[in-house]
């Protein structure tokens, strides 16, 4: 693998050399900027008047075209996304403008005042509302079959692989019924542009003077047409940053108010939206438990295990509130050797 990456790096350096004069590139400053859960990786390079980002997306594994397409759709509704300055789709290289080197997640790792926190998250909510107006023509649809398939990751990877457990026939029947309930409910929600991972690691904290308005939005290439509550759930039930329920609720209400003001198709009553949001939250977080287990076990990315207790907490937060999800709590309790407790309120 390292040899392959070295070959890619040589290819990249040759490509940048051919563009050196166009962008006043300082080739000896090329350095890693970040990587993600896919084969993509990013570099930063200095120029005579700032820095640029280079995306390396091996064509055998990644396709740059969706990234370019979605970036243009989001830019058209006023979002601050990376501008594509140069591209070589055959080689899988892009040159992008730099949105800074500090994500929301990184900012949250050090002390932050409540005033700054609320300010940057209101920026993120406002950007989300604009994002949901983006053109969805031709996007994959987040429909019932896809929602159901993703839920299967919970049993396959979280239950069977991570906990090394097999569900009883009764538990499997109960879980299938819960999955069907979630999917039926969530598929009925109004559908808009959905980022799918609109959360702290994919929001850049931008200095407006240097990088454009806050936040910069990245990692949007897997966008779909899907349920309107999906992205607000991603943000406020963040798999990598714990937000207590009062804070989640505050941001959910603010989003709902902004969405109504923007004539987006949210329910007229917040209580109805809150149920939609919770069902979507349970759906997403069950999927994430499966995805994180798969990343840790199959891909040896063990750091994802650190986030599982937080995601499990979000699952329990919702499941505790509805009688219909009591069998799920029983399954979770058995997996974790916890005495069963009754905690629902509805």
Secondary structure, 3 states (H helix, E strand, C coil): CHHHHHHHHHHHHHHHHHCHHHHCEEEEEEEEEEECCCCCEEEEEEECCEEEEEEECCCCCCCHHHHHHHHHHHHHCCCEECCEEEEECCCCEEEEECCCCCEHHHHHCCCCCHHHHHHHHHHHHHHHHHHCCCCCCCCCECCHHHHHHHHHHHHHHHHHHHCCCCCCHHHHHHHHHHHHHHHHHHHCCCEEEECCCCCHHHEECCCHHHHCCCCEECCCCCCEEEECCHHHHHHHCCCCCCCCHHHHHHHHHHHHHHHHHCCCCCCCCHHHHHHHHHHHHHHHHHHHHHHHHHHHHCCCCHHHHHHHHHHHHHHHHHHCCCHHHHHHHHHHHHHCCCCCCCCCCC
